[in-house]
Amino acid sequence: MTRWLNQHRYALAVALRRLLHQPFSSLCNILVISLSLAVPIVVAAVLDTARPVVSQLPVSAEVTLYLERSAAAGTAQTLGTELQQRHPDEIESVEVITRDQALAQLRARPAWSDALAVLPDNPLPDAIVVTLHQHPDIAQTTDRLSREWRELKGVDMVQVDSAWVQRLQAMLDFLRMGLWMLAMGVAVVVLATVFNTVRLQALTQREEIAIARLVGATESFGRRPFLYLGALTGLLSSALAVAIAWGALQPLGTAINRLASSYGTELALRLPDGFSLLLAGVVVAILGSLSARWSVYRNTHF
């Protein structure tokens, strides 16, 4: 056991010396990988911030039917009952808001009370608010019913109130899928960068490894420092990527919070949780080690 630990301690020391022996080259490789890693970290931070906000939005589609002002009293109630009976599987609830109720709600608001006081009569129409059942094809159902209801007698306008929520959710799902594809691209960058770095190191020390093999060194002993070199490159790049992402989130967070304040809410961009960042760093280190193993095997196979 002691011998095994000594061999790995020696391999780690050799890998550190090789990193420090070529500081500019090592720094460039680490910077390339860290910049590639920082992009998905920032995107993940934005998605983590947006997810709870979107989850609090009403995702059930609401369709509002505005009747013509000339419609007789009671028309809205009759039409609401008819819609409920005609589409029992699609409609969750129907709420009728008469023009008098709508006017009373607006007058209760100080911003509208003065303006409404000068009007000679009630300019508002009767309205029917229809809430649809949530299901995977809600967007298609909403479009179909809204087109159908626009043709009803006495209906002046149909407005879909919550369709934008569905579009926002679909956009977040698209961004989440794009994040995974971006992560795969970053993995390719890590593999290619570490592969090329270890390849140059292996070609430089090919004769040294060959001589060590002649005096009894095993292949594992000669290749182990390269594996540590790849793992160290991945770990250092991950740490630098977290620092870059944190620095990038500061101005982004300020701008997003300023935008959210104008809508009466607060948003704060934060890095993903520590466990996720640590797990990502370990994965990058493993990828770097695997790439180093593949590279050194191809270039020091005697």
Residue pairs with C-beta under 8 A, 6 or more apart in sequence:
7 221
7 224
8 224
8 228
11 221
11 224
11 225
11 227
11 228
12 225
12 228
14 225
14 228
15 225
15 226
15 228
15 229
15 232
16 232
18 201
18 225
18 229
19 26
19 229
19 232
19 233
20 26
25 197
26 197
26 233
29 193
29 194
29 197
29 233
29 237
30 233
30 236
30 237
30 240
31 240
32 189
32 193
33 189
33 190
33 193
33 194
33 233
33 234
33 237
33 241
33 284
34 237
34 238
34 240
34 241
34 244
35 241
35 244
36 185
36 186
36 189
36 190
36 241
37 186
37 190
37 237
37 238
37 241
37 280
37 284
38 241
38 242
38 244
38 245
38 248
39 182
39 186
40 179
40 182
40 183
40 186
41 241
41 242
41 245
41 271
41 272
41 277
41 280
42 245
42 248
42 249
42 252
43 175
43 178
43 179
43 182
44 179
44 272
44 276
45 245
45 249
45 269
45 270
45 271
45 272
46 252
46 269
47 172
47 175
47 176
47 179
48 270
48 272
49 256
49 267
49 268
49 269
49 270
50 172
51 172
53 265
53 267
54 165
54 168
54 169
54 172
57 165
57 168
58 162
58 165
59 134
59 162
59 165
59 166
59 169
60 92
60 131
60 132
60 133
60 134
60 138
60 162
61 131
61 132
61 134
61 138
61 139
61 141
61 142
61 160
61 161
61 162
61 163
61 165
61 166
62 129
62 130
62 131
62 132
62 160
62 161
62 162
63 129
63 130
63 132
63 142
63 145
63 146
63 149
63 158
63 159
63 160
63 161
64 127
64 128
64 129
64 130
64 158
64 159
64 161
65 79
65 127
65 128
65 130
65 149
65 152
65 155
65 157
65 158
66 125
66 126
66 127
66 155
66 156
66 157
66 158
66 159
67 75
67 76
67 79
67 125
67 126
67 127
67 128
67 154
67 155
67 156
68 125
68 154
68 155
68 156
69 99
69 123
69 125
69 156
71 125
71 126
71 154
75 126
75 154
76 96
76 97
76 98
76 126
76 127
76 128
77 96
79 128
79 152
79 154
79 155
80 94
80 95
80 96
80 128
80 130
81 94
83 91
83 94
83 128
83 130
83 149
84 91
84 94
87 145
89 133
90 132
90 133
90 141
90 145
91 130
91 131
91 132
91 133
92 131
92 132
92 133
93 130
93 131
94 128
94 129
94 130
94 131
95 128
95 129
95 131
96 126
96 127
96 128
96 129
97 126
97 127
97 128
97 129
98 126
99 122
99 124
99 125
99 126
100 122
102 124
102 127
103 116
103 122
103 124
106 112
106 113
106 116
106 124
107 113
107 116
125 156
129 161
130 145
132 138
132 141
132 142
132 145
135 141
138 166
139 163
139 166
142 160
142 163
143 160
146 158
146 160
149 155
149 158
150 157
150 158
187 287
190 234
190 237
190 284
190 287
190 288
190 291
191 287
191 290
191 291
192 291
193 233
194 230
194 233
194 234
194 287
194 288
194 291
194 292
194 295
195 291
195 292
195 294
195 295
196 295
197 229
197 230
197 233
198 226
198 229
198 230
198 291
198 292
198 295
198 296
199 295
199 298
199 299
201 226
201 229
202 209
202 226
202 295
202 296
202 299
202 300
203 299
206 299
206 300
209 222
209 223
209 300
210 300
210 302
212 221
212 222
213 219
213 222
213 302
222 300
223 293
223 296
223 297
223 300
226 292
226 293
226 295
226 296
227 289
227 292
227 293
227 296
228 289
229 292
230 285
230 288
230 289
230 290
230 291
230 292
230 293
231 285
231 286
231 288
231 289
231 292
232 285
232 288
233 288
234 281
234 284
234 285
234 286
234 287
234 288
234 289
235 281
235 284
235 285
235 288
237 284
237 288
238 277
238 280
238 281
238 284
238 285
239 281
242 271
242 277
242 281
245 271
246 271
249 269
249 270
249 271
252 269
253 267
253 268
253 269
256 267
256 269
257 266
257 267
257 268
259 267
260 266
260 267
271 277
